[in-house]
């Protein structure tokens, strides 16, 4: 699930390794065969292309770069950040000219209700998928096959299971990351677009979230935006103490 793209031209928006540039039309069989998080995302992306055109992702990518910070193809974290963009675009950004303000996922579910809103197992997969969470999380219990995290914005504890062939060992206890987690059957799984924050900046991040959680007018998306931007600065200046870099979030 990787977008290799630049905002330079429509041609360069192609190449998500989840069939974003595929010529194969979205079919009932593909929707019904979507049993993993990645396959659900593929189906929604294919639907967007069919209904809004292959260039649909250009403007959202420009907006994402402006809001969350611009990444370049030579950045080590480029692929993860582009996955974050794709997930944000599909799950939370309104398709303003196509759906009257609804997100691609919301519109997709409505238009394909015969495959996604029943009592069958496939519909259950889609319902769980729609129960995604976008937040900043801290690991409270680590493990290779499962971790326990605290949603720092919603103040909720969640258990996350590894997907087939995935290890969660890279997320140690106390690690802080942001991104999406998806409902899958009766459990949560991680997305591929995670932003990993440095542990040395944990104190600053926790103080920042606590401070902003008490201000009703501050939306959770604003917390994510600020942390995503400062993380880019950290990733490009890893010779600098992360505490110094992350102190800028209070300015």
N, C-alpha and C positions, 0 to 999 in steps of 0.2 A: 504494500500500500504506500507507494512512494510517488510524489510529484516531482519531476525534474523539470522545473520551469523558471522562467524569468518573465518580468512584465514587459520585456522589450517587444515581443511580437506574438501574434496568435499561434504561429507555428511552434514556438518554444513552450507553449502551455501543454503540449502533448507529452505523454510518457509516464503517466501514473501506472505503476506496475500492478494495477488492479483493474485493467481493461478500460481506463478512462478514454484512451484513444481508439478503442475497439470499434470496428465496423459492424460487429454482430449485434443485431437488435435485441432489446430486452424482451424476453419471452416469459410466458406464464411458468414454464418449466424452470427458468433461471430464478424467478422470484421464489418459487416453491422449494427450490434446491438450496436456498440461502440458509445454511445451518450454522455458520460461524459469523462472528462479528465482522471479519473482513469481507465475507461474501455478502452480508447485508449492506455494507458500505458500497461495494461494487454495484449492487443492484440499484441503489439510489443514484449513484453517479451516472450509470448508464441511462436511467430514466431522465435525469436532468439534461443530458446531452441530446436525447431524442426530442425533448420538449422545449428546450431553450437554446439548443445549438452548442457546438463544441467550443465556441469562444466565450461561453457563459462565465467561465472561471477567471477570465482576465480582470474584470473590474473588481470582483471580490479579493483577488490576490493583491491588487494595488491598495485596496482599503486595508487589508490585513498588514501589509508592509508598513503602511502609515501608522496604524494603530498599535501593532505589537512589535514593531521594529523590523527593518529590512535585513534579510539574510542573503548571502551570496553563495553561488554554487561551490566555491572553494572552502566555505566554512565547514568545519568538521561536524557541526550539528545541523547542517542544511536539510538532510533527509527527514530527521525527526521533526524539525520545525515546519517543513512542508506537509508532513502528515498532520500536524496540529492545525495547520491552515485548512486542509481538506475537511477534517472533522468539524472544525468550527463553521465552515461554509455550509456543509450539509445539515448540520444539527441545529445551528442557532442563527445564522444570518438569513433574514427574510428574502425570498425571491420577489422583490418588490414589484416588478413589472409583470410577473407571471402569476403569482398566487395571492395577490392582494395583501401582502404582509406576512404570509405564512412561510415557514421554513421549507426547504426542499423535502426534508423527512416527513413533516406534517402533511404536505401536499401529496407526496408519494403514497403514504399510508391511506389517505382518503381515496385517491384514485385507484388504488389496488386493494380495496377493502375485501374483495372476494377471496383474496389470497392471504390477507394479513389480519383480518378481524373475526375469524371463525373460532371454533373450539378445538381445532386440530393442533397437532404438535408444531407445525410450521408457523401458525398464527401465534402460538405461545412464544416462539423464538422472537418474532417481531415485537410482541408486547414487551418482552424483557429488554430487547434492544432499545426500545423507546424510553426505557427507564434509566437512561444514561445520567451521569453526574459530571459536571465540569467544575473543578475546584482546585484548591491547594491542599495536599495531603501530607501527613507525617507518619512514617512507619513507626508503630509501637511494638510490633513483634515481627521479626524477620524469619525467612525460611525459603527454601528452594521451591517448594510446591504451593505455598500459601503464605500470605502476609496479613497482618492486621494493621489498618491505618486509621488515623483520625482525620476526618474532614475538618480542616481548621477554620473554614468559613461557616459551615453549618453546625459545627461542634457535634459531630456524629461519628461513631466508631463503626467501621466496615471491614469485613473480611474479604480479601481478594484471592482468587484461585488462579494458579498458572494455567495457561492454555496448553494444548498438546505440543510437546517438544520445546516448551518455554521454561526457563528457569528465572526465578525472581531473586536469586541470590545477590544480584548486583545492587539491590535495595536493602541496605543495612538498617538496623534499628536506629531511629532518630533521623533517617534520611527524609528530606522534604522534596516533594516533586509536585508539579501541577500538570493538569491535562484532563482527559476524559477517562472515566471508567464506565464500562457497559454492563448492563444486566445480561446474563446469558444463562438460560434455564433458571435455576434457583440460586445463582451465585453471581458475583461480579468478577470481571476480568479487565485487564489493563488495555489501553489503546496503544498504538504505535507512535503516537505523537507527544510523548512526554517531555517536559522540561525539567531537568534535574538541577536543583539548586545546591550550592556548596554548603556542606555541613558547618563550615566555619562561620557562615552567615546566618545560622539558625536563629540566634538571639534577635538579630535585626528583623528577620522575617516574622517571627512570632510576635514581636512588639508591634510591628507594622499592621499585621492582621488584627490583633487585639484592639489597636487604636481605631482602625477603620470599621470594625464590626459594630462598634458602638455609635456610629454615625449613620442614621437611617437613610440619608440621602445618597450615601456612597453605595453604588451597586457592586455586587460581587465581581461582575465583569471588569470593573475598574481596578479592583485589586489584582486580578489576573493580568490585565494590560500592563500595569506598572511593573509587576514582577517579571513579566516576559521581556520587557524592554531592558531592565537592569541586568537580566541574565545574559543577554547578548553582549553587553559591555563586559561582563565577567568572563565570558567564554573567549573573548578576543584579548583579554588582558589578564591572563592567568598568572602572570608574574607579580601581580598586585594582590595584596591581602584582600580576600573577599569581603571582610568586614568593612573595609574602607569603601569599596565599591557599593555595597548594599546600603551603606548609610545615606546614600543619595536618595533613597526612596522616601526619606522624611522631609526632603526639601520641597 
